[in-house]
Amino acid sequence: LELWHGPTCAFKDMALQILPHLLTRSLKKTADGKTAVILVATSGDTGKAALEGFKDVAGTEMIVFYPENGVSPMQKRQMNTQEGENVCVCAIHGNFDDAQTGVKKIFTDPALKAELAQHNKMFSSANSINWGRLLPQIVYYFSAYLDLVNAKKIKMGDAINVVVPTGNFGNILASYYAKRMGLPVHKFICASNSNNVLTDFIRTGTYDKKRAFYTTISPSMDILVSSNLERLLYHLCGEDTEKLTGWMNALQGGAYTVDAATADAVRALFYGGCCDDKETVEVIRNTFEKDGYLCDTHTAVAVGVYEQYLKETGDNTPAVIASTASPYKFPDSVLDAFDCEKPADPFAEAELLAKLSNTKIPAPITALRTKPVRFENTCAAADMADFVRETVRV
Ligand SMILES: *Cc1c(COP(=O)(O)O)cnc(C)c1O
């Protein structure tokens, strides 16, 4: 299920193209036509997809902060060449956590909030716990199911499995909501990279974030606290908010263990598995050799975990594998699956990949090469609030 044919070649486009319009429509009803100043901290994909979604949307302004040395060259280029009169990008000296902490500080700074209010503006966020991002994602699981029916791969009413490369648990949670709305899903297969906190949780019932953090070749899944899991647990623990709050409070300290009934309910629906970087590259190589299909690093994690699932269970229910990014966003890592010398420039890498795989570079990636760089702002993490003040001119 290739979900990456939008303007930034990532599945996040599916939701972030719609979210701005849901948001501005709601603002008109609930916030006296205030302008929303949307702040985003990104490790790559979210920032660009949000910029494309919000560019020139009336009633919104957007500032994206990314870690100076924490995004791929192609992702940096995507953000720094962004068009639109209401958007702005800034690299910060620090890592993703510094960017995220800085944004959270600004959101909770009462003085800055008051300054914005004087100018009829308010802060908002476009991160993946926003319900406006989950909602559009439910739809494509139904669409994929009906495609399978139309193609006569399944009959209406037959069960399918769903395989999702997972980070913040948004995409796979959307498929769970689809099931609650009637989609016949047998098993949700949750695929992680070396940051396999979800694999362990699904297998044991214990969520433990006290572990090493790995920077992997599937960076959009490098995450230790999957925020949307809380929503799943709410449903599976019998909507017992007191119990849930207890677990989430315990997580502040590092770990929680759910009760046996909830753990069983999770395991009945979900299978968890993981792939490290070496296995991921092997999967890209094998999938291309066997099926002639070129997948990106995130999708490869899903394919690898699905193969583990098949071997372990023999379950031959037809499966939909969510493909979340174009391989051309990560040409350097994808080329590792081909035995070749790699050029230094990312565009030259993309061209070599196109030649070796006989696939086409997506137009939005090709277009980047000639787009002028519009943003060269940098600032210290401590100065992010001042940067916001200057940019929105309050
Ligand atoms: C964001 C992202 C994911 C993870 O999606 P979640 O909804 O956070 O689980 C997977 N792959 C790619 C390419 C992404 O950009």
The ligand as a Tripos MOL2 file, in Angstrom:
@<TRIPOS>MOLECULE
LIG
   15    15     1     0     0
SMALL
NO_CHARGES

@<TRIPOS>ATOM
      1 C1          6.3380    8.8460   10.4740 C.3       1 LIG1
      2 C2          6.8030    7.6690    9.7010 C.ar      1 LIG1
      3 C3          6.6090    6.3550   10.1810 C.ar      1 LIG1
      4 C4          5.9640    6.0510   11.5150 C.3       1 LIG1
      5 O1          4.5910    6.3400   11.5420 O.3       1 LIG1
      6 P1          3.8140    6.4340   12.9370 P.3       1 LIG1
      7 O2          2.4400    6.8510   12.6010 O.co2     1 LIG1
      8 O3          4.5610    7.5050   13.7330 O.co2     1 LIG1
      9 O4          3.9090    5.1220   13.6150 O.co2     1 LIG1
     10 C5          7.0350    5.3010    9.3870 C.ar      1 LIG1
     11 N1          7.6630    5.5130    8.2050 N.ar      1 LIG1
     12 C6          7.8650    6.7540    7.7120 C.ar      1 LIG1
     13 C7          8.5790    6.9200    6.4230 C.3       1 LIG1
     14 C8          7.4430    7.8780    8.4440 C.ar      1 LIG1
     15 O5          7.6750    9.1020    7.9530 O.3       1 LIG1
@<TRIPOS>BOND
     1     1     2 1
     2     2     3 ar
     3     2    14 ar
     4     3     4 1
     5     3    10 ar
     6     4     5 1
     7     5     6 1
     8     6     7 2
     9     6     8 1
    10     6     9 1
    11    10    11 ar
    12    11    12 ar
    13    12    13 1
    14    12    14 ar
    15    14    15 1
@<TRIPOS>SUBSTRUCTURE
     1 LIG1         1 GROUP 0 **** ****
